[in-house]
Amino acid sequence: MDSALNQIVERIRAATADATPLCIRGGGTKDFYGEALQGDTLDTTALQGITSYEPSELVVTVRAGTPLAELEAALAEKGQCLPFEPPHFGSDGTVGGMVAAGLSGPARASVGAVRDYVLGATLVNGRGDVLSFGGQVMKNVAGYDVSRVLAGSLGTLGVIAEVSLKVLPVAPAEATLEFACSQADALRLLNEWGGRPLPLNASCWFEYAGAGALYLRLRGAVAAVEAACTHLGGERKDNARAAADWQALRDQQLPWFDTANGPDALWRLSVSQTAPVLAIDGNAPLIEWHGGQRWYKAPPDQASRIREIAHAAGGHATLFRAPASNIPRFDALSAPVTRIHRALMHEFDPHRIFNRGRLFADE
Ligand SMILES: Cc1cc2nc3c(=O)[nH]c(=O)nc-3n(C[C@H](O)[C@H](O)[C@H](O)COP(=O)(O)OP(=O)(O)OC[C@H]3O[C@@H](n4cnc5c(N)ncnc54)[C@H](O)[C@@H]3O)c2cc1C
C-alpha cells in the first residue's frame, strides 16, 4: 500500500478507535451541497494521479484526489471525454468528489449519469479495510454493484481511493440551435423531438430579458448533426461561443443562477420529462435534461409546497444552494429505501465516522 493511502487508513483506524467524526474532503467545491459539514477534515488530495489509461479500451483508472480538470485534459489529449459532463463548481474539484456527489451535467438525459460510467472503485471503509469493487470492464457485475452506489453517497460509505471510469470518444460533430419559445412550447417540442431519431445531446430553456429561449445541443456523426440542423430549423449558434455557454450552464455560472442578492434559494427538481409547466410561484425556471431537471429560485420556506409539486410530477426536490436552515436539503426517500440506505451506511461505516449528517440532518 502506498504512503498516501496508508496514512488515510491509519487516520480512519485512529478515528474509529476514539469515535471522532471525519469530514472527507477533496477540493471542497461541493461543500455547499447537502447538509452542513461535520467532523475533522480528512483530505484526499494526496491520492494523486492516473494509474492506468487504455484509450483503445475506453477505460481510465484514477486516484480520487486527482483534479477533475487534470483527468479531463488527459482524456482530451486522446480525443476522449467524460460524456456525462460533471459539474466542476470551481477549479479544485476532484475525481472522488465527482463520484461521491453523483452530479452530472447538461448531457445527462441523453448519455447517462456519472454512476453509469463507474466501472469499479477502491474504497476504505469505516474499519480501515481497503476494499475493491467492480473492475475495468462493463460486464463484470457479479452480485451487488457497490461501485455504482458510491455515486451520490456523499462520502457516507467510505473514502473513495481510486475509481475506474468508462470514457467515450469526443463526438465528431456538434451544433447548438436556439429557438424563441415559451416554457410550455419548449416542453412540447422537447418531448416531440425526444421521440424521433435525432442526435439530441443537451437542452436548456430559460427566460432572458422577459423572452423564453430554448437551446438544443446536437452531437454525433457529421451527417446526422447536419441533417438534424436542416430539419429542426432555429438559429445556429457559433460553436466556440456555445461551448462556453454550455460550460457556464454546467457550472451554474450563467446569470440566471445568481441568487447572491436575493432571499431565494436554488431548488433542483428532478421530475418526469413529460411533466407540464409546474405551478411554482415567482421567476420562471431554468429547464435542462429535456424537461427532467428544473431549477427554481424560491425561498427555502416554500419547501413543503415545492416538494409536493415535485412528487406530483413524478420526482423529488433538493434544496441545492441555500443559507443554513433547518429545512432538509434532500427529499425524504420512501421508508424501505431509507432503511436500505441506512443499513448500507452502517455496514460500511459501523461507527458512523464518515460525513455524518451530510445526507440526513438527524443523524
Ligand atoms: C447511503 C445513501 C444514502 C442516501 N440518502 C439519501 C437521502 O436521504 N435523500 C436523497 O434524496 N438521496 C439520498 N441518497 C441518494 C439517492 O439514493 C439517489 O442517488 C438520489 O436520490 C437520486 O437523485 P438524483 O436525482 O440525484 O439522481 P438521478 O439518477 O440523477 O435522478 C434520478 C431521477 O431522475 C429521473 N431520471 C432518471 N433517468 C432519467 C433520464 N434518462 N431522463 C430524465 N430523467 C431521468 C427520475 O425521475 C429519477 O427519479 C442516498 C444515497 C446513498 C448511497
The ligand as an SDF file (V2000), in Angstrom:
LIG
                    3D

 53 58  0  0  0  0  0  0  0  0999 V2000
  -26.2650    5.6060    1.7300 C   0  0  0  0  0  0  0  0  0  0  0  0
  -27.0480    6.5770    0.8910 C   0  0  0  0  0  0  0  0  0  0  0  0
  -27.9960    7.4150    1.4990 C   0  0  0  0  0  0  0  0  0  0  0  0
  -28.7430    8.3150    0.7260 C   0  0  0  0  0  0  0  0  0  0  0  0
  -29.6610    9.1120    1.3310 N   0  0  0  0  0  0  0  0  0  0  0  0
  -30.3870    9.9580    0.5740 C   0  0  0  0  0  0  0  0  0  0  0  0
  -31.4030   10.8030    1.1530 C   0  0  0  0  0  0  0  0  0  0  0  0
  -31.6370   10.7860    2.3490 O   0  0  0  0  0  0  0  0  0  0  0  0
  -32.1120   11.6140    0.3400 N   0  0  0  0  0  0  0  0  0  0  0  0
  -31.8750   11.6540   -1.0090 C   0  0  0  0  0  0  0  0  0  0  0  0
  -32.5410   12.4190   -1.7120 O   0  0  0  0  0  0  0  0  0  0  0  0
  -30.9350   10.8930   -1.5830 N   0  0  0  0  0  0  0  0  0  0  0  0
  -30.1920   10.0480   -0.8400 C   0  0  0  0  0  0  0  0  0  0  0  0
  -29.2610    9.2750   -1.4380 N   0  0  0  0  0  0  0  0  0  0  0  0
  -29.1040    9.3850   -2.8850 C   0  0  0  0  0  0  0  0  0  0  0  0
  -30.2300    8.6020   -3.5620 C   0  0  0  0  0  0  0  0  0  0  0  0
  -30.1080    7.2390   -3.3840 O   0  0  0  0  0  0  0  0  0  0  0  0
  -30.2400    8.8270   -5.0290 C   0  0  0  0  0  0  0  0  0  0  0  0
  -28.9380    8.6890   -5.5380 O   0  0  0  0  0  0  0  0  0  0  0  0
  -30.7500   10.1690   -5.3530 C   0  0  0  0  0  0  0  0  0  0  0  0
  -31.9570   10.4820   -4.6990 O   0  0  0  0  0  0  0  0  0  0  0  0
  -31.0490   10.1810   -6.7970 C   0  0  0  0  0  0  0  0  0  0  0  0
  -31.3820   11.5110   -7.1270 O   0  0  0  0  0  0  0  0  0  0  0  0
  -30.7780   12.2450   -8.3590 P   0  0  0  0  0  0  0  0  0  0  0  0
  -31.8800   13.0000   -8.9850 O   0  0  0  0  0  0  0  0  0  0  0  0
  -29.5550   12.9930   -7.9960 O   0  0  0  0  0  0  0  0  0  0  0  0
  -30.3170   11.0160   -9.2750 O   0  0  0  0  0  0  0  0  0  0  0  0
  -30.5300   10.8480  -10.7930 P   0  0  0  0  0  0  0  0  0  0  0  0
  -30.1730    9.4350  -11.1340 O   0  0  0  0  0  0  0  0  0  0  0  0
  -29.8110   11.9500  -11.4990 O   0  0  0  0  0  0  0  0  0  0  0  0
  -32.0830   11.0580  -10.9760 O   0  0  0  0  0  0  0  0  0  0  0  0
  -32.9990   10.0940  -10.6350 C   0  0  0  0  0  0  0  0  0  0  0  0
  -34.3310   10.6730  -11.0530 C   0  0  0  0  0  0  0  0  0  0  0  0
  -34.1370   11.2970  -12.3310 O   0  0  0  0  0  0  0  0  0  0  0  0
  -35.1290   10.9200  -13.2200 C   0  0  0  0  0  0  0  0  0  0  0  0
  -34.4520   10.2720  -14.3200 N   0  0  0  0  0  0  0  0  0  0  0  0
  -33.7720    9.1130  -14.3370 C   0  0  0  0  0  0  0  0  0  0  0  0
  -33.2990    8.8500  -15.5490 N   0  0  0  0  0  0  0  0  0  0  0  0
  -33.6690    9.8760  -16.3260 C   0  0  0  0  0  0  0  0  0  0  0  0
  -33.4920   10.1840  -17.6800 C   0  0  0  0  0  0  0  0  0  0  0  0
  -32.8300    9.3800  -18.5150 N   0  0  0  0  0  0  0  0  0  0  0  0
  -34.0100   11.3330  -18.1250 N   0  0  0  0  0  0  0  0  0  0  0  0
  -34.6870   12.1580  -17.3110 C   0  0  0  0  0  0  0  0  0  0  0  0
  -34.9040   11.9120  -16.0320 N   0  0  0  0  0  0  0  0  0  0  0  0
  -34.4070   10.7870  -15.5460 C   0  0  0  0  0  0  0  0  0  0  0  0
  -36.1030   10.0540  -12.4930 C   0  0  0  0  0  0  0  0  0  0  0  0
  -37.2230   10.8330  -12.1960 O   0  0  0  0  0  0  0  0  0  0  0  0
  -35.3690    9.6250  -11.2380 C   0  0  0  0  0  0  0  0  0  0  0  0
  -36.2270    9.6500  -10.1230 O   0  0  0  0  0  0  0  0  0  0  0  0
  -28.5250    8.3800   -0.6830 C   0  0  0  0  0  0  0  0  0  0  0  0
  -27.5950    7.5450   -1.3010 C   0  0  0  0  0  0  0  0  0  0  0  0
  -26.8620    6.6370   -0.5210 C   0  0  0  0  0  0  0  0  0  0  0  0
  -25.8980    5.7140   -1.2170 C   0  0  0  0  0  0  0  0  0  0  0  0
  1  2  1  0
  2  3  1  0
  2 52  2  0
  3  4  2  0
  4  5  1  0
  4 50  1  0
  5  6  2  0
  6  7  1  0
  6 13  1  0
  7  8  2  0
  7  9  1  0
  9 10  1  0
 10 11  2  0
 10 12  1  0
 12 13  2  0
 13 14  1  0
 14 15  1  0
 14 50  1  0
 15 16  1  0
 16 17  1  0
 16 18  1  0
 18 19  1  0
 18 20  1  0
 20 21  1  0
 20 22  1  0
 22 23  1  0
 23 24  1  0
 24 25  2  0
 24 26  1  0
 24 27  1  0
 27 28  1  0
 28 29  2  0
 28 30  1  0
 28 31  1  0
 31 32  1  0
 32 33  1  0
 33 34  1  0
 33 48  1  0
 34 35  1  0
 35 36  1  0
 35 46  1  0
 36 37  1  0
 36 45  1  0
 37 38  2  0
 38 39  1  0
 39 40  1  0
 39 45  2  0
 40 41  1  0
 40 42  2  0
 42 43  1  0
 43 44  2  0
 44 45  1  0
 46 47  1  0
 46 48  1  0
 48 49  1  0
 50 51  2  0
 51 52  1  0
 52 53  1  0
M  END
$$$$
